Amino acid sequence: MIRRAVLRLAILGTVAGGLAGCLQPVHAPQLGIGGGTIAGELAQVSIAPIEGYLGYSLKSELDYLFTNGQPASGTRYLLTVKTQQSGGTSIIDAQTARPQSVTLQAEATYELKDTKTGMVRASGRTFGSANYDRSNQRYATIRAQRDAEERLGKALAERLRLIVIGALSNGGAPRNAGPAPALTPPIDPWEETPARDPGDDAS
């Protein structure tokens, strides 16, 4: 009886040991190009300057996500992003006929290029939106819009990070991402107000 129990334990130990080599933690680093880690590949992505306050917020967040705020370790890849934003009124005050809440929408067009080979690893578009409330105080409205742009920049940065990770994990083959599905209604050209002062309508 004792010998059978010992034999069973030995068999279970052998099976468990074999399975251990097949299992990988969910959050373990994924292999990138040439067997490197994704963190190492992201650290080699240089992000071109992006215009506007939204662009500044987006680039700052991308720098943090890719390299924890440190300078890129190399210039193997170049990520170029252009943003286009618009603001649409969501809620109108019935008494003053002024907008109370605004939905800020943004479209980010991106291209990830391998600077060594000139190959475009990924390109396309992604979208995001954020809401903010208007105030009768000019500077409070400006601050609310800036906060919305910062939140929008973080959301776009996280989406771009996932896109870049997917491109760098593609075994070195070029990836044509194409247009991303619209996560919010598309931006109407006549609604574009990237340079508008959000306090202009405030009294």
Secondary structure as the mmCIF struct_conf table of DSSP 4:
data_model
#
loop_
_struct_conf.conf_type_id
_struct_conf.id
_struct_conf.beg_label_comp_id
_struct_conf.beg_label_asym_id
_struct_conf.beg_label_seq_id
_struct_conf.end_label_comp_id
_struct_conf.end_label_asym_id
_struct_conf.end_label_seq_id
HELX_RH_AL_P HELX_RH_AL_P1 ILE A 2 ALA A 20
TURN_TY1_P TURN_TY1_P1 GLY A 21 CYS A 22
TURN_TY1_P TURN_TY1_P2 VAL A 26 HIS A 27
BEND BEND1 ALA A 28 ALA A 28
HELX_LH_PP_P HELX_LH_PP_P1 PRO A 29 GLN A 30
STRN STRN1 LEU A 31 LEU A 31
HELX_RH_3T_P HELX_RH_3T_P1 ILE A 33 GLY A 35
STRN STRN2 THR A 37 THR A 37
HELX_RH_AL_P HELX_RH_AL_P2 ILE A 38 LEU A 42
TURN_TY1_P TURN_TY1_P3 ALA A 43 GLN A 44
STRN STRN3 VAL A 45 ILE A 47
HELX_RH_AL_P HELX_RH_AL_P3 GLY A 52 THR A 67
TURN_TY1_P TURN_TY1_P4 ASN A 68 GLY A 69
BEND BEND2 GLN A 70 GLN A 70
HELX_LH_PP_P HELX_LH_PP_P2 PRO A 71 ALA A 72
BEND BEND3 SER A 73 SER A 73
BEND BEND4 ARG A 76 ARG A 76
STRN STRN4 TYR A 77 ILE A 92
TURN_TY1_P TURN_TY1_P5 ALA A 94 THR A 96
STRN STRN5 PRO A 99 ASP A 114
TURN_TY1_P TURN_TY1_P6 THR A 115 THR A 117
STRN STRN6 VAL A 120 ASP A 133
BEND BEND5 ASN A 136 GLN A 137
HELX_RH_AL_P HELX_RH_AL_P4 ARG A 138 LEU A 168
TURN_TY1_P TURN_TY1_P7 SER A 169 SER A 169
BEND BEND6 ASN A 170 ASN A 170
TURN_TY1_P TURN_TY1_P8 GLY A 171 GLY A 172
STRN STRN7 GLY A 178 PRO A 179
HELX_LH_PP_P HELX_LH_PP_P3 ALA A 180 ALA A 182
BEND BEND7 LEU A 183 THR A 184
HELX_LH_PP_P HELX_LH_PP_P4 PRO A 185 ASP A 188
HELX_RH_3T_P HELX_RH_3T_P2 PRO A 189 GLU A 191
STRN STRN8 GLU A 192 GLU A 192
TURN_TY1_P TURN_TY1_P9 PRO A 194 ALA A 195
TURN_TY1_P TURN_TY1_P10 PRO A 198 ASP A 201
#
